[in-house]
Amino acid sequence: MIKLMFLISSLFINFHYNNFEFIEEEINDNIIVSEDGYKVLDNGKLVYGSETLYTFSPEAQVKLHKDNNLYVVSVLNGVLNIKVFDKFNRMIHDENIPGKFINNFDIVYLNEKLVIVSGITIYDGVFQKHKKPYFDKTDAIIFSINQDFEIDSIKIYGGSMDEYFSKIKIIDSNFYLIGRKDTLSGGDFGYGGSKNYGYLCVKTNQDFALEKYCTVKEKIYDVATYENNTFLLCENNIYNLNSELETQSAIPLDQNNLGGVLTSSKLAAIIYENKLELIDLEYENVLAYYPLDKVSDFRIIDGKFVFDHKSVTVLDLRNFCYEHIYDGSKVNETINNLFYDIELTKTTSEPTFDPLVYGQYNIDYYYGDYKVSGIVIVPFEANVSNNIIYPLGYRLLFTGIAYLDGELINNNHAIMSQGNHELVLYSCNGDKKEIQFKVDKDQIPFTENKHKEWNIVTYPNQDYNIIIHHPYIDYKIESIIINNNFHYDYKLNPQELVINICENSPGIKKVCLQEVTFIVGEEKLTKKLNTKYIVNVLNNSLVVEGDFTDDKKNIYFDGLVTDPDAEIRGVNVKVVGSGEEIYFRFPICDRNLRLSSLSLNKNYECTINLEVDEGDGVLKDFPLFNFNVFTENENVSIGEINIIQKGQTLEKFKITIKKDKTVPLVFNDNRIIYEYQKPSYQKVVTVSLISGIIITCIVYFIKRNKKIA
């Protein structure tokens, strides 16, 4: 039973914990802010590569945004300045925004506009007409600048005391603003409930119109939304808010943290003096941590946590497929560094592995500059199976270090000698698989599928199940995506989702369960699984129509195969008697049916079968009819088989059985076809044989319920 779990343990380099990798790097330049290759250093230099574009005062607060142009916004001594550089790094605009502003500000870019939030202390120019009578001291401001570098939208919120915005985020086309207000200030944000509630989170639409806001008594570090819930990361708690921004629950944090950030993958990253901690917001538990050495401050630059002269990159590998089944193609993966997804193409791996030798290799994957330790599995493959007869010149395809009858061979080796053979295949780990088979020059030409490993075996139009275990009791399913299509056949059980799948045609099927979206209460939870597995749908549709006729010397069985897709690999006679069960196998060709090395003067019950490969490399007997054999000699000739028509498989054939005391009885389904009479009788009696009776032999069909769980 395979359980598709949401968190899977993996092997990673450096310091790792439950599918998170922490990569520490030394840094030489003390970078203040960075964006798309542009950097502002602690000496105030704005650089691109080795080129210095501008030098600010080291005391200036600077933020960057790169779109078609590079926007550089800075504040120094209350002056808010905007500089714009084109793609050739030429300054094409330089302007001081009218008025005076505080040092706290933030910028985002939306709909070809630069949006700025801050606190305004002195009104001037276009801002003067937006000042309300009850405004005083510092007021919270949000405004935008269009492509012509003009201020085109302004919204100011305030009261009788200080208010300001220090951070802005775009979430679902809305703006979420984080700031500060003096309690008892009144005005747009009221009196704060009490004098302790002085920290502010505001939701506006794209026109900056106020929709919702809340105040808390702790410093707010970050805000994020997941489905219908809003989370506030604060100094001492992570608050879970409803759509009205009302507190529903809280996750307490250890004291003396230095701040943190909420990520796109429903995680909180909290920085302490001695550790970086990751908290799962859904299950409210610590997933991982990374030890730090007496840090006092941090910045987030280019998706990295920067401390003094080192940086730490956190890779969220919970959805990373660290185990790959090799199929000859390059592997693309998505890695999340807590701030954005990085699409990576596997470039190399070490140590190198042999794609022609099956087994499990422990290797390091390289995705550009990223390295992840993992496993590559080369599946076992061989286009031969036990007990099957192959044509002369058959070319062997396989994975493994191969020995044919004790001699080392390479892939695509042609077998040019008849008789019994043994192929031994060794894996990279030293395991071996042995396959005994036969080669006959008269065998019908065919090529066997080399795939020998799959997760499940089933039949056409027969359900199999994928069972997903989860923690939810009362839930609904919004969507299930399998092979890029929505899937609707499933059953809900407490803490268990049963997905029913049915294939309608035989063959090897590759199935990928990509994601499942749960609805739990008012919350929507999407689990990206990307679980791949192989289903072997066997072909059990073989039907043979046959009729018995006779003459004075022989019984004849004329057979017609009505399934052109059936993989009939041979004919056998199963002999049972004297405590023995012996198979005599014959290729699909004209051949005498000769049984050898039997015990003398013994009665044997025999069945003549077609040997069928339903698609899994395992021969199954398809019984045609039965007969008894009495051995006066060790070697007995019972008749012959003649192939009337064949293509890629057997199509039409005739089996001849001799009428003599060697074969005293021929029967089918408890119906006697022929019975030998002793010579003292006047004639040989043929019982129950009517020329032209058609007896249809239909393959046994066993229903099986298969599960992956």
N, C-alpha and C positions, 0 to 999 in steps of 0.2 A: 504494500500500500504506500503510495507516494503522497506525502502531505505537502500541499502548496502553502508554505508559510510566508507571512509578510516580512519577517526579519530572518535572514539566513546568515549563519556564521560564515566568515570568510578568512582568507589569509592575505595580509597586506604588509607592505614594507613600513619601516620606521615605527613610530609609536602608533599602535592601532587598538581599536576597541569597538567590537560589535559593528563592523562595517563602516567605520570612520577612519580615515587616514589623516594624520597630522604631519605636514612637511615643513620643517624648520629650515630657514635660509638666513645666512648672514647678509646684511645690507651695508653698503658703504655710504651712499648718499642719504642724508636725512630728508626724505621727501615729505612735503607738507600735504600736497594734493596731486592727483594724477588723473589723466583722462585721455584714453586713446593715443598713448604715446607722448602726450604733452605732460610736463611735470613742473611743479613749483617747488624749489628747494628751500631749505631753511634759511638760506642767505637772501631769499627774495627773488632769485632768478627764475624766470619762466623759460624753460628750455624745451627744445625738440631735437632729440639726438644730441649732437655736439653743438647745436646752434642755440645761442641765447637770443630770445625774442624780445624780452623786456626784463627790467629789474625793478622790483617793488621794494618798498621799505620792509625790512624783516618783521616789523610790527603789524603790517597789513594783514587782514583776513582775506583770503583769496579762494574762490571756487571756479571750477572750469566746467564747460559743457561743449562737446564737439558734435556738431551736426554737419551741414554743408560747410559751415564756418565754425571757427573756434570762438566761443564766448568766454571772456575772462571778467569776472565780477569781483570787485574788492571793496573793502571798507577800511578807511584810515582816518582817524580823528573826525568821525561822523560823516565823512564824505563817501557816498556810494558811487563807484565808478564802473563803467562798462567799456571794455575794449573788445573789438572784434577783429579777428585775423582771417584772411581768406585761405584757400587751399595752398597758396604759395607762401604762406606765413607772412604776408604783408598786412600791416594794420590798416583796416579800411574804415574803422569807426572808433572814436574815443570821446566819451561823454561823461560828465558828472551829472548824476540825477539830482534835480533840485531838492533842497531841504537837507535836514540832518537826520542821520540814522544811527542806531546802536550797532555794536560790533557783531551781534548775533544775527545771522541771516542764512538763507538757503535758496537754492535755485533748482528748477526742473524745466524740461522742455516738452511742450505738448502742442499739437496742431500748428506747428511752425511758429510757435511763440515761446519766448523765454519768460518763465513765471518766477517772480522773486517774492519772498516773504521776509519780513524783518519787523523792527519797531521804529516808528518815525517820531522824532522829538521836536523838530522845527519844520513847519509847513512852508512850502514855497512852490512857485510855478503852478503846474497842473494839479498839485495836491491840495492847494488852498481851498478850493470850492468843495472838497470832500470832508472838511473838518466840521464836526457836529458841535452844537453848543455845549454839550456836556463833556466833550473831550478835554482832557488835561494831562499834562506830563507826557508819558510815552504811550503811543497807541499802536495796536497790532495792524500791520498793513500787508496786503497782497496785491500785486499789480503785474501786468504783462507788457512785454515789448515785442512788437511785430517785426517782420522782415525788413521793414524800412527804418528800423531802430527807433520807432516812435512808441511812446507810452499810450496804449489804447484801451486798457481796462484797469480800473482801480477800485478797491474795496478796503475800507478802513473800519476797524472795530475798536471800541474803547469805552472808557468810563472816566470817572473823576480821578483815578490813580493810574498806575502803570499796567499796561498790557503789551505783550509782544509775541510774535511767532519766531521760532528758531529752527524749525524743521518742516519740510513739506514732502509728502509722498503722493504718488498717483496710484489709486487703487480702484479698479473697475470704472475708469473714466471720471472718478470723483477725486477731489483733493482732500487729504487728511493733513491737518496742521497741528503741530505740537508747539506749545508755548507756555507762557507764564502770565499770571494776572495777580494783582494785589487783591486780597480779599476785601470785601466791603467797598469795592470800587464802583459797583453798580453798573449802569450802562448796558452795553450789548450782552455781557456775560453775567449779569446779575451780581449778587453779593457773595456767591461762592458757598453758601450753606453754613459756613463758619469760617473763622479767621485762619484755620489751618488748610483749607482747600484752595491752594493757590496755583495749581498746575492744571494745564488746559489741553484738551484734545478737541478739535473742531473738524466737522465734516462739511464741505461745501460742494456745490456743483461746479461745472466748468465755467459758469459766469461768476463764480466766487460768492454766490448767494448762500447764506447760512442755512444748513439743513438740520444738523444735530450738533450738540456739544456736551461735554461733561467735564467736571472738575474733580481732581483728586488731591490728596494731601501729600503725595510723594512725587519726586522728580520723575518725569516721563522720559525714557530713553528712546522708545520706538513704538510704532503702531503697525498692525497688520490685520488683514481679514482673511478668514478661511471659511468658505461657504457663507453661512449666515451669521457667523460670529466674528466679533472684533476683539483683538487682544491688545492690551496695553502692557508694555514692558516698563515697569517702574522700579524705583530704587529698592523696595523691599518685597514687592509682589508682582506677579503677572496676573492681570485682571482679565477675565473672560466676560465680555459685554454682549448684550443682545443687540438687535437691530436698532433699538432706541438709545443705544450707548448706556444702558443701565447694567450695573454689575450683577452677574449671575454667580460667579465663583472666583476664587483666587488661588494661585499657587505661591506659597511663601518662598522667599529666597533667603539664602544665608546673608547675614549682615556684612557690611564693609565691602560690597562689590564695587567695581569701578565703572560699571555700565554694561551695555550689551546691545544685541541686535536681534530682531525677529527675522527668520529666513523664509524663503518661499516654500520650503518643504515642511512647514509646521514645526519648526524647531526654534528654541531660544538659545542663543550663545551668550553666556554670561562670563565676564572677565573679573577675576579676583587677583589679589597680589601674587598668589602662588599657583593659580590654575585657570584654564579655560574650560568651561563646563557647558555641555549640550543637554538641553532638557526637551523631552518630547511633550508637546502641548496637548496631544490627544490623550495620552496615558498618564501624564503628569509625573514622569519619572526621569531620572538622569540616565541618559543613554551612553555618554562617553565623557571623558575629561582628558586634558593635556596639562602636564605640570609646567608651571612657569617659575621664574626665579626673581622674586621681589620686584615686580613691575609696578609702576606708579601711574602710568597713563597708557593709552593706546589710540591708534587711529585705524580706520579701514581704508585701504588703498589698493585698487586693482583686485578686489576680491580677497585680500589678505589682511590679517590682523598684524599691525606693525607695532612692535615694542622696542623702543630705543634703537639698537643696531641689529635687530633681527626681525624676521617676519614669520608668521605661521599661516600656512594654507590648510584649510580643512576640506577634505574631499568626502562628500556624502555618497557612499558606495552601496547604500542599501538596495538600490535597484540595479546595481552594476552586475553584469553576468560575468563573474570571475572564472567560471568553468565553461569552457567552450568545447563543443564537439566539432572537430575539424571537418570541414566540407570543401576545402580548397579555396574558399573566398576570404577576402579581407573582412575584418570584424569592425564595425562601427559601434561606438558606445557613447552614451551620454553620461558625463560626470558633472555633478553639481558641487560648486565650491562654497555653498551656503548662500551665495548672492545671485548667481546666474548659472545656467546650464552651458556646458562646454561640449560640443560635438567633436568626438575624437575618432580618428582612424588609426587602427593598429598598424604601426609601421614595421616594427621588428619584435622579436622575442628572444630571450636568452634563458638557458642554453638553447641552441637550435634543436628542433625535434624533427624526426623523420616521418613525413606524412604517409609513408608506405609501410610503417611498422606500427601495429596497433598497440594500445596501452595508454597509460596515464603518465603525462610529463608534468613535473613541477617546474614552472618557468616564470620569468618576469616579462610582463607585457609592457611594451613601450608605446605610448600614445603621444607622439611629439616629445614634449619635456616631461610628461607624466610617466611614472613607472608604477605598475601594480603587480604584485605577486599573485599568481593564480595557477590554474590547472588547464592544460589542453589535453583533450581526449581524442586520440585517433581510434575510430571504431574498428572493430574486427570485421573484415570482409573476406569473402571467398566465394568464387562462383562454382564450387563443387560441394557436395554433401555426401554423407555416409550412404553407402549401398546403392548409389545411383550409377547407371551405366552410361558412359559418355562416348561420343564418336571419336574415331581416330583423328589425330590432329587438333583435338580440342585445346584451346589456349587458356591457361590458368591465369586468373586475376585474383589478387589477394592483398592483404596487408599483413606484414610479418616477415621475419627472417625464415625463409622457406627451404625445406628439404623434401625432395621427391624421391622416395625409395632410398633415403640416406644421402642423396647428392644435393648440394646447394644449387638452387635455381633462382632465376630472376623472374619478375613479372612478365606476363605475356608468353611464358614458356609453352611451346606446343608439345603435346604428348604424342609420340610417334610409335609407341609400342603397345600391343594389345595385352590384356590380362589385368590382374589385380595390382592396385597401386596404393601407396600410403603417402599422404601429404601431411607434413608436420610443420606448424607455423608457431614461431616463438615471438612473444611480445617484447617490448622494450624493458619490461620488468622481469623477464625470464620465464613467464608463464608459457604454456604450450597448449595447442589444440591439435588433435590428431583426426584425420579424415581418411577413411578407407573407401575406395571406390574402384570401379572397373572401367576399362576401355575396350570397345569392340568396334571393328572396322565396319560392321554392317548396321550400327546403331543410327537411328534417325538424327540428322543434324539439328542441334538446338543450342541456345546459350542460356545459362541459368543466371538469375539475378544474384549479384554479389553481396547485397545487403543481408546481414545476418543478425543485426541487433535492432530491437524496437522495444517500446515501452508497454505495448498492449497488443494482443491478438484478438480479433473479432471476426464476424462474418457480415456480409451485406445485410442491411436493414435490421441489424441487431444493435440495441442500445449499449453503450458503455458510459461510464460516469467519471467525472472529475469531482472530487470532494474537497472543498475549501473549508478549513477550520478557522473560525474567527471568534471574537469575544462577544458578539452581539446576540441578545435574546430576542428582542422585538425590533424588527428591521424590515426594510423593503429593498428591492433591487431596481435601480434606475436603468442600468445598462450592463451588458456583458459583451465584450468585443473579442471575437476569435477570428484569426486570419483576416483582420481588417473588416469584418462584418459583424453586425449586431446579432446576438444569439438570444433566443427567447424561450428555450426549453430548459427549465430548471425547477428545482423544488427547494423551498425554504424550510429549514429545521433550525431550532435554537442552536446557535454557535456552529452551524454547519450549513453550507450551501452546496447542493448537489446539482451539478450541471450534466444534463443528458445530451449525448451526442450520438448520431447515427450516420453511418456512411452507406451509400447506396450502390457502390461499385467496388470490386476488388482492387487490390494494389497497395503499395506503400503510400501512406498519407502523412504529410508533415503538418502538424497542428500547433498553433501558437496561441495560448491563452494570454492576451495582451493586458487587459485590465477589467476590473469589476468596480462598479460604482454603487455603493451602499447608501441608503437613506436611513439614518438613525435619528428619530425624533425630527427636529427641524434641520439637522446637519446632513450635508452631503459629503461622503467620503469616497474618494477614488483611490483604489489600490492598483498600482501598476505592477503587474506580475511578470509579463513577458516570459512565461514559462513555455518552453518548446519541448515537444515529445513526438515520437514516431508511432504511428498506428499501422499495423499490418492487417489489412482486410483480406481474409483468405477467400479463395474461389471454391465453393462447395456445390457448384451447380451442375456437376457432371451427370449426364443421363446417357445410358447406352440402351439402344433397342436391339433385341436379339431374338432369333428364332432357331429352333432345333429342327433338323431334318436327318434322314438316315438313308442308307442303302444296305446291301447285304454285309458289307465289310466295316462300315464306319458310321459314327455319329458326327454330325456337322453342326457347329454353332456359328451362325452368321451374325456379326456384330456391327452396329452402326453408331458412331459417336456423334451426338447431336449438339455438343457444346464445342464450338471452334476455339474457345479460349482455354480449354482444359489442358493442363500440362501433364500429359501421360508420358511417363519416363521409361516404362517397360512392362513386361508381363512376368508374373511369378506363379509357381506352383508351391503352395504351402502343404507340407506333408507332416501328418501327426500320427504317432503310433509308437508302441514299445518305449514309452516315456520320452520320446524325442519329438522335437518340433524343428523341421528343417525347411529352409527356403531355397528353391531353385529359381534363379533369376535369369531372364532372357531379354535381349534387346528388342526393340521394335523393328523386326525384320523377319523374313522367312526363315524359320528355324525348326528343327526337330525338337520335340519336347522329350528330353531324355533325363531320367532320374537316376543318379549314380550313388554307389556306396551305401545302399540300403541293406538292412538285415535280411537274411534268407528266410523264406517261408513265413513271412509276416504279412498281416493285413494292415494297411494304412488308409486313413481318411485324408482325402486331398481336396484342396480348393484351388481353383485357377482364378487368379486376380489380375486386374490391371493395377499397375503401380502409379499412383497419382501424387504429384507435388501440388498442394493447394496454394503454395506461395511462401512457405516457411522452410523449405529445404528438408522436410521430413516426409518420407514416403508413407502413404496411407493405402491400404488395400481396398480395392473396389471389387468385391466378389462377383464373378460371372456365374459359375455353377460348381457343383461338387461331384466327386467320384471316389470310388474305392480302388485301391491297388493291392494286388497280391504278388509277392516277390518270389518267383522261382529262381531268379538270378539277382545278383547285386545291382546290376545295371538294367533299367527297365525303360523301354521306349513306349510311350503311351500315345504318340501321335505327332501332330505338327501344328504350327501356326503359320498362316500365310497373310501377308499384308496386301490388301486389295487397293487401298488408297491412303496416302499420307501427305501431309504438308509440313508445317511446323510441329504438328502433333499427329497422333494416330487418328484416322478418320473412318476407315472401313477395313474389316478383317474377317478371317475365317479360321476357326479352330477345328481340327479334325482329331477325334478320339477313336482308337481302334476298338472293334468289337471282338474281344477274345477274353480268355480267362484271366489275363493280366489286369484287365479293368472289368471286374464283375458287376459294377453298379455305377450308373450315372444318374444324378438327381439334382433337382433345383427346388428350393423352398419346400422341402418335404414331398415333392412330387417326383415319382420315379420316371426317369426318361428312358432308361435302358437297364435291363437286368440279364446277366449271362446265365444260360441254362446248361446243365451238364450234358455231355454227348449222349447219355442214355435216353434222353428225350428225343422225340421225333424231329423237333425243330427248335430253333432258337426263338424265343418269344420276346418281342419288343412290347413293353408295357407302357401304356399312357403316352405313347408318342403319336401325335397327330401332326402330319406335315402342315406347315404354315402357321402353327400356333406361335404367336409372338409373345415372348415373355420379356417384359421391360424390367430391367434392373436399375433401381434408383439408389443413388448413394445415400448412405445413412446421414442423417442430419441431426446434430445435437445442438440444442439451444443452450447458450451459456451467457450468463450475466457477468460482464467484465467490469471491474472497477479500478480506477486509479484514485487512491485516497491518501 
